[in-house]
């Protein structure tokens, strides 16, 4: 069944859990879509896992459109959500324009932007332009320089109340769902219980309405940094590395390609070439 923003909200109403993963290319998106995952986020995390940046801040609109378009081509059923990159929604005009590009040029089904009270007007304007918005609060990677690193948010009473207020403001502005990243699980549960739109957790515990992970993390393809909240479902990185090493060895030893990997031609034709 095709997943939509409306079906996400309905899943919240009926208590059905929502599964999401990131993807950044066509072939991975196809595999995820064939696995009954409800949503695919084309995250600006591609800056780190695909482009080799230290953080997400250098990712451009062109990067996001390029990767979102590739993912959308591989998806039939999952809802494709595309991240709005750093500095692409600093004002209402830019926010609506760039969100529109991700829908029109990237073929996304919705966009995601980071922040609460400070971006509520941008969220409302994008929604008024008939573009679905997913919010993102808690640890917002585009604010890494403000936070002083990747740190758990909402641990004090003041910070926790601020995050709760941000969630309510995003809901009022028209967001159809909100990502809660790296906040205490009890706080995430409170927020999830107070909202009628779904929460998607990443490092926010089981009380959220759904979960999302960076797919390279959960199959151990990206080893530079492994957050505490990531569960390893397979060590694909090790399998890939071993496969690459076997290929290298066989090529250098003349084992590959073998006879079964070669195409044939009539010997009589070959003889005429000498």
N, C-alpha and C positions, 0 to 999 in steps of 0.2 A: 504494500500500500504506500502511496506517495505521502511522504512526511511534509507537513506545512507548518507555518507558524500557528495556525488554528489547531492543528492536531497536537502540537506541543502543549498548548493551553488545555486542551481536552484531556491529555494524558495526566496533567496536574490534577484536574478535577476528579478523575477516576482513580488516581493513586498508582498509575502505571509509570514505572521508572523510565527515564529517558537516557539513552546512551549516545555519546558523541566522541569522535576522535578528530584529530587534525589530519589534513592531507594537503599536499602541495603539488601533486602531479597526477596525470591521467591514469596511469596503471595502478598506483596505490589507491586512488579514489574508487576505481572499479572494484578492487578487492574488498575495500571497506563497505561499499554499497551492497555487494553481494553477500555480506555477512550480517545483514539486517540491522546495522547501526542506524539510529534514527537521524543523526545529524553529523555533518562534516564541517569543521571550522577550517577555513584557509587562514591560518593565524599569521600574524606578523612575526611569530616565532620562526618563520622561514628564514629570517635574517640570521639566526644562529645555526639552525639545523641544516639549512640548504646553502646559504651564502657565506657562512663562516664568520659573521660578525660577532662581536662580544655581547651585544644586546640587540634590542629591536629598533633602536632609534634611527638607524640608517636606512630602514626599509622605506621605499618610495611608493607612490600611487601606481606607477608603472609596474613595479615589482608585483604589487597586489593584484592588479588587473591581469597581468600575464599568468600568474599562478592560479588565480581563481577561474579564469577561462579554461585552463587545462583540466582542473578538477571537475568543473561543470560538465565537460564533455564526457567524463567517465561515470556520471551519476544518473540513475533513473529514479530512485526512490528516496534517498536521503535529502534532508534539507541542507542546502549549501549556504553557509554563513561566511562572509568575508570581513576580515578585520580592516578598520580604517586606520591607516598608519599614523605615526607621530606627526603632529602639526598639520594634519589634513582636515581638522574640524575645530580650529581655534575660534572661528566665528560662524555665525549662522549661514551666511552665503556660501562659504567654503564647504561647510558641513553638508549642505544639501547638494551642492554641485558634485562633490567627490563621492558621496553616497550614491548619487545617480549614476556616476561612471561605473561603480562596482556592479550595479544592477544591469545597466545598459551594455557596457563593454565587457564586463567580467561574467555576466550571466548568473550572478549570485541571486539567492532567494531572499537574503536579508543581510544586513550589515551589523557589525559589532563595534562599539566604541567604549573607551575606558573613562571612568569617572562618574560622580554622582551629581551633587548639587551644582557643580561648576559647569556641567554640560547638559543640564536638564532642558535648557532652551533649544540647544542644538538637536537634542533627541526629539523634542516636540515638533520642531520644524521639519525634520526628516520624516517623521511619521505623517505629518500633515501633507507631505509630498508623496504619500502613498508608498513609502519604503519602510518595511518592517525593521525594527531596531532591537538588537540584543544588547543589554547593558553589561558592564563589567566593573565590579568594585572589590574592595579588599586590597590585595597586592595587585597593583596595576603596573605591569612591567615598563610602560612608557614613562612612569614617574620614578624610575629606579634611582635617579640622581637626587630626587627629593627624599626618598626613603632611606638612602644610604646603602642600598643593596637589596637583595631578595630576602626580605624579612617578613615574618608573620605579622599581620595587622589585626587591630581590634582587641588587643589584650587588656587595655585599661578601660574603665567605665566610660570615660569620655569618648575614646576611640570607638568603642563598641556601639555607643548610642549614635555616633556620627554615621557609622556604616548602616545601621538600621534606618536612619533618616534618609540616607542616600538611596537605599533600596526602595523606600516608599515614594520618593520623589521621581525615580526612574519609572516606577509603575504608573504614577499619575501622569507622567509625560507621554506615556503610550508604549513603553517597551513591552515586548511580548514575552521576554525571558531575561534573566540576569545571571551572569557568571559570578560566582563567589570564589575568589582565589586566596588561598593561604590565610584563612581566618579560623579561630577556634571552632571546633565542631558544634559545641553547645550554642554559640552565637549564630552559626549557620542554620541550625535547627529552628531557633527563634524566628529568624528572618523568613525561612521557608514556610513556617506556620502562619505568619502574618500576611503573606502575599497571596494573591489569587493567580499570579503568573508563576511559571516554574523557575526554580533556581537550579543552576548547573554548577556543580562543585568541582573544584580542582584543588586538592589540599584543604577541603572544608568539611570532611567527614561524611557519614552516611545519611545525615538528616536532610540532605538536599534532595530535590526532586529528580535530579539526573547527575551524571558524572561525565567529565571529559578529561582526556589525557593527550599529550603529544605522542603520536604513534611511535616515533623513534625511541622515545623513552621506555615505553612499555614492552618493546621487543629488543631492547638493548642495542640499538643501532647508533645511538649518540652517547658516547661515554665521557665527554668532557665534564658533565655535571649531572648528577642524579639526585633530584629532590627526594626528600623523605617520603612524600605522599605517593611516589610511583611504585607500583607493583610490577615486577618483571614476569610477563606471561610467556616469553620465549627469549632465547639468546640468539636472535637472528644475526646480530653483528658478528658473533663468533663463527656461525655457519658461513656467512658471506666471506669472512676473512680466510677461513680454511679453504673455501672453494677457489678464491682468487689465488691462493698459494699453490693449490694443486694444479690450476691452469698454468700458472707461471712455470712450474716444474715440468709439466708435460710438453709445453711449447719448447722450452730450452733443451729438453732431452729428446725431442723429435717424436714424441708419442702422439701428440695431437697436432694436426688432424690425422685420424686413422682412415683406413680404406672405406669404412661405412659413412664417413663424412664427406666423401669426394664424389664428384660427378664424372660420368663416363663418356667416352667418345669412341667411335669405331677406330680400330687399329689401322685399317686401310687409309683412313683420312689422315691420321697422324703421320703415316709413312710418306704421304704426298707432301708433307710440310717440310721435309728435310731435303 
